[in-house]
Amino acid sequence: MTACYGQGSGEARVQVGGQAPNFTLRSAQGETISLADYRGEKPVLLYFSMGPG
């Protein structure tokens, strides 16, 4: 999982081919998950489009 594009001020943008900064989120089950937990694993790309409506 990778957070690559920020629209607000103060959010880092990652260059193509660059490494994403570490971030931590809470799962739906309440577990804390960090990007660093997945370093060295096969990559997964999730893309969500915020289309009209």
N, CA, C and O atoms as a MOPAC input file, in Angstrom:
PM7 MOZYME 1SCF
protein

 N      0.83800 1    -1.16500 1     0.00000 1
 C      0.00000 1     0.00000 1     0.00000 1
 C      0.88100 1     1.22400 1     0.00000 1
 O      1.91000 1     1.26800 1     0.67400 1
 N      0.47600 1     2.19700 1    -0.74600 1
 C      1.29800 1     3.38600 1    -0.88800 1
 C      0.42300 1     4.61200 1    -1.01700 1
 O     -0.50600 1     4.61400 1    -1.82500 1
 N      0.68300 1     5.64400 1    -0.25600 1
 C      0.00200 1     6.92800 1    -0.39200 1
 C      0.93300 1     7.83000 1    -1.17400 1
 O      1.99100 1     8.21300 1    -0.67600 1
 N      0.55600 1     8.16700 1    -2.37600 1
 C      1.49000 1     8.85900 1    -3.26100 1
 C      1.11400 1    10.29000 1    -3.58800 1
 O      2.00500 1    11.06200 1    -3.93900 1
 N     -0.11100 1    10.68800 1    -3.50000 1
 C     -0.48900 1    11.99200 1    -4.02200 1
 C     -1.30300 1    12.75700 1    -2.99900 1
 O     -2.38900 1    12.32200 1    -2.61700 1
 N     -0.79000 1    13.88400 1    -2.55700 1
 C     -1.52500 1    14.71400 1    -1.61800 1
 C     -1.99200 1    15.98700 1    -2.28700 1
 O     -1.27200 1    16.55900 1    -3.10500 1
 N     -3.18300 1    16.43800 1    -1.95200 1
 C     -3.70500 1    17.66100 1    -2.53800 1
 C     -3.65900 1    18.82100 1    -1.56500 1
 O     -3.70700 1    19.98000 1    -1.97800 1
 N     -3.56500 1    18.52200 1    -0.26600 1
 C     -3.53600 1    19.58600 1     0.72300 1
 C     -2.13200 1    20.11800 1     0.93400 1
 O     -1.14900 1    19.48700 1     0.54400 1
 N     -2.04900 1    21.28400 1     1.55500 1
 C     -0.72700 1    21.85200 1     1.83000 1
 C     -0.04100 1    21.03200 1     2.91400 1
 O     -0.69600 1    20.50200 1     3.81100 1
 N      1.26900 1    20.93400 1     2.82600 1
 C      2.03000 1    20.20100 1     3.82100 1
 C      2.13600 1    18.71600 1     3.56200 1
 O      2.83000 1    18.01700 1     4.29900 1
 N      1.47300 1    18.21500 1     2.54400 1
 C      1.56000 1    16.79300 1     2.22800 1
 C      2.67500 1    16.57100 1     1.21900 1
 O      2.76600 1    17.28300 1     0.21900 1
 N      3.51500 1    15.59100 1     1.47900 1
 C      4.63700 1    15.29700 1     0.59100 1
 C      4.14200 1    14.59700 1    -0.66800 1
 O      3.24800 1    13.75300 1    -0.61800 1
 N      4.73100 1    14.96000 1    -1.77800 1
 C      4.45100 1    14.26700 1    -3.03000 1
 C      5.63500 1    13.37800 1    -3.34400 1
 O      6.78600 1    13.77200 1    -3.15400 1
 N      5.35800 1    12.19200 1    -3.82100 1
 C      6.40500 1    11.23100 1    -4.13800 1
 C      6.68300 1    11.29100 1    -5.63000 1
 O      5.76100 1    11.28000 1    -6.44500 1
 N      7.95200 1    11.35400 1    -5.98000 1
 C      8.34400 1    11.34800 1    -7.38400 1
 C      8.15400 1     9.94200 1    -7.94500 1
 O      8.26900 1     8.95700 1    -7.21400 1
 N      7.86200 1     9.84900 1    -9.23900 1
 C      7.74100 1     8.55300 1    -9.90200 1
 C      9.03200 1     7.78200 1    -9.67600 1
 O     10.11900 1     8.30800 1    -9.91200 1
 N      8.92100 1     6.55900 1    -9.22700 1
 C     10.08700 1     5.73300 1    -8.94000 1
 C     10.65300 1     5.93800 1    -7.55100 1
 O     11.55600 1     5.21500 1    -7.13000 1
 N     10.12000 1     6.93500 1    -6.82500 1
 C     10.60800 1     7.22300 1    -5.47800 1
 C      9.95200 1     6.32300 1    -4.44600 1
 O      8.98100 1     5.62600 1    -4.73700 1
 N     10.48900 1     6.34800 1    -3.25200 1
 C      9.96000 1     5.54600 1    -2.16300 1
 C      8.93200 1     6.36300 1    -1.38200 1
 O      9.16700 1     7.52700 1    -1.05800 1
 N      7.81000 1     5.75100 1    -1.08900 1
 C      6.75900 1     6.43100 1    -0.33000 1
 C      7.20000 1     6.62900 1     1.11700 1
 O      7.87200 1     5.76500 1     1.68100 1
 N      6.83000 1     7.75400 1     1.72000 1
 C      7.15500 1     7.94800 1     3.13700 1
 C      6.34100 1     6.98300 1     3.99700 1
 O      5.23500 1     6.59000 1     3.62700 1
 N      6.89100 1     6.61100 1     5.13300 1
 C      6.17100 1     5.71200 1     6.02100 1
 C      4.93000 1     6.41900 1     6.57600 1
 O      4.95000 1     7.62600 1     6.81900 1
 N      3.86800 1     5.66600 1     6.76900 1
 C      2.66800 1     6.18200 1     7.41600 1
 C      2.03800 1     5.05600 1     8.21700 1
 O      2.29600 1     3.88200 1     7.95400 1
 N      1.21900 1     5.40800 1     9.18200 1
 C      0.56300 1     4.43400 1    10.04800 1
 C     -0.93300 1     4.70700 1    10.03800 1
 O     -1.37200 1     5.85400 1    10.11900 1
 N     -1.70800 1     3.63000 1     9.93600 1
 C     -3.17000 1     3.71100 1     9.92100 1
 C     -3.73800 1     2.69000 1    10.89300 1
 O     -3.05300 1     1.74500 1    11.28400 1
 N     -4.98400 1     2.88300 1    11.27700 1
 C     -5.67600 1     1.90100 1    12.10600 1
 C     -6.62100 1     1.11100 1    11.20700 1
 O     -7.38700 1     1.69300 1    10.43800 1
 N     -6.56300 1    -0.22600 1    11.30700 1
 C     -7.40800 1    -1.09400 1    10.48500 1
 C     -8.84000 1    -1.09200 1    11.01200 1
 O     -9.11200 1    -0.56400 1    12.09000 1
 N     -9.74800 1    -1.68400 1    10.24800 1
 C    -11.14500 1    -1.79600 1    10.66500 1
 C    -11.26400 1    -2.63600 1    11.94000 1
 O    -12.24200 1    -2.51500 1    12.67800 1
 N    -10.26800 1    -3.48500 1    12.19400 1
 C    -10.26200 1    -4.32100 1    13.39600 1
 C     -9.56300 1    -3.63600 1    14.57100 1
 O     -9.44300 1    -4.22100 1    15.64700 1
 N     -9.09800 1    -2.39200 1    14.37000 1
 C     -8.46000 1    -1.63600 1    15.43500 1
 C     -6.96500 1    -1.85300 1    15.55900 1
 O     -6.34100 1    -1.32900 1    16.48200 1
 N     -6.37200 1    -2.62100 1    14.64100 1
 C     -4.92600 1    -2.85300 1    14.66700 1
 C     -4.19400 1    -1.67400 1    14.03700 1
 O     -4.70800 1    -1.04300 1    13.11300 1
 N     -3.00000 1    -1.37800 1    14.53100 1
 C     -2.15500 1    -0.34600 1    13.94400 1
 C     -1.28700 1    -0.99200 1    12.87800 1
 O     -0.59000 1    -1.97000 1    13.14800 1
 N     -1.32800 1    -0.44800 1    11.66800 1
 C     -0.57400 1    -0.98400 1    10.53500 1
 C      0.25800 1     0.14200 1     9.94300 1
 O     -0.25000 1     1.23700 1     9.70100 1
 N      1.53400 1    -0.12800 1     9.71200 1
 C      2.44200 1     0.84900 1     9.11100 1
 C      2.91300 1     0.35100 1     7.75800 1
 O      3.00600 1    -0.85500 1     7.52800 1
 N      3.20400 1     1.27100 1     6.87500 1
 C      3.76700 1     0.90300 1     5.57800 1
 C      5.06200 1     0.12400 1     5.78200 1
 O      5.34800 1    -0.81400 1     5.03800 1
 N      5.84600 1     0.50900 1     6.78700 1
 C      7.12100 1    -0.16500 1     7.06300 1
 C      6.92900 1    -1.65400 1     7.35000 1
 O      7.85200 1    -2.44400 1     7.15000 1
 N      5.73900 1    -2.04500 1     7.81900 1
 C      5.45800 1    -3.46100 1     8.07600 1
 C      5.52400 1    -4.28400 1     6.79700 1
 O      5.69600 1    -5.50200 1     6.85200 1
 N      5.38800 1    -3.63600 1     5.65200 1
 C      5.31300 1    -4.34600 1     4.37300 1
 C      6.54500 1    -4.14500 1     3.50200 1
 O      6.56600 1    -4.61800 1     2.36600 1
 N      7.57100 1    -3.45900 1     3.99700 1
 C      8.80700 1    -3.28600 1     3.22000 1
 C      9.38200 1    -4.65600 1     2.88900 1
 O      9.44900 1    -5.53600 1     3.74700 1
 N      9.80000 1    -4.82900 1     1.63100 1
 C     10.37300 1    -6.09400 1     1.18800 1
 C      9.34500 1    -7.08100 1     0.67500 1
 O      9.71300 1    -8.11800 1     0.12500 1
 N      8.06600 1    -6.78400 1     0.84000 1
 C      6.99700 1    -7.64700 1     0.33200 1
 C      6.69100 1    -7.27200 1    -1.11600 1
 O      7.14800 1    -6.24100 1    -1.60800 1
 N      5.91900 1    -8.11200 1    -1.78900 1
 C      5.50100 1    -7.79300 1    -3.15600 1
 C      4.60000 1    -6.56300 1    -3.12000 1
 O      3.78000 1    -6.42300 1    -2.21200 1
 N      4.74500 1    -5.66600 1    -4.10500 1
 C      3.93900 1    -4.43900 1    -4.10200 1
 C      2.47400 1    -4.69600 1    -4.46000 1
 O      2.14600 1    -5.60600 1    -5.22200 1
 N      1.62600 1    -3.88000 1    -3.89400 1
 C      0.20000 1    -3.88600 1    -4.21100 1
 C     -0.18600 1    -2.44300 1    -4.48700 1
 O      0.16800 1    -1.54700 1    -3.72100 1
 N     -0.90300 1    -2.21400 1    -5.56300 1
 C     -1.33300 1    -0.86700 1    -5.91000 1
 C     -2.84900 1    -0.81600 1    -5.85400 1
 O     -3.52700 1    -1.58900 1    -6.53000 1
 N     -3.37700 1     0.08700 1    -5.05500 1
 C     -4.81500 1     0.32700 1    -4.98900 1
 C     -5.06600 1     1.71800 1    -5.52900 1
 O     -4.42000 1     2.68000 1    -5.11200 1
 N     -5.99500 1     1.82500 1    -6.44800 1
 C     -6.29200 1     3.11400 1    -7.06500 1
 C     -7.77700 1     3.37900 1    -6.92000 1
 O     -8.60200 1     2.54700 1    -7.29600 1
 N     -8.11400 1     4.52400 1    -6.38000 1
 C     -9.50500 1     4.93200 1    -6.23900 1
 C     -9.70200 1     6.21700 1    -7.01400 1
 O     -8.95900 1     7.18100 1    -6.82700 1
 N    -10.68300 1     6.23500 1    -7.87100 1
 C    -10.98400 1     7.42800 1    -8.65400 1
 C    -12.18700 1     8.12500 1    -8.04200 1
 O    -13.23200 1     7.51300 1    -7.82000 1
 N    -12.02800 1     9.39300 1    -7.77600 1
 C    -13.13300 1    10.18800 1    -7.25500 1
 C    -13.82800 1    10.85400 1    -8.43800 1
 O    -13.63300 1    12.04100 1    -8.70000 1
 N    -14.62700 1    10.08700 1    -9.13500 1
 C    -15.32600 1    10.58700 1   -10.30800 1
 C    -16.48000 1    11.49800 1    -9.93400 1
 O    -16.76800 1    11.68800 1    -8.75200 1
 N    -17.14200 1    12.06200 1   -10.93300 1
 C    -18.28400 1    12.94500 1   -10.69800 1
 C    -19.39100 1    12.23200 1    -9.92100 1
 O    -19.62600 1    11.03800 1   -10.10300 1
 N    -20.05100 1    12.97400 1    -9.07200 1
 C    -21.23600 1    12.45300 1    -8.42100 1
 C    -20.99100 1    12.00300 1    -7.07000 1
 O    -21.91000 1    11.53700 1    -6.39800 1

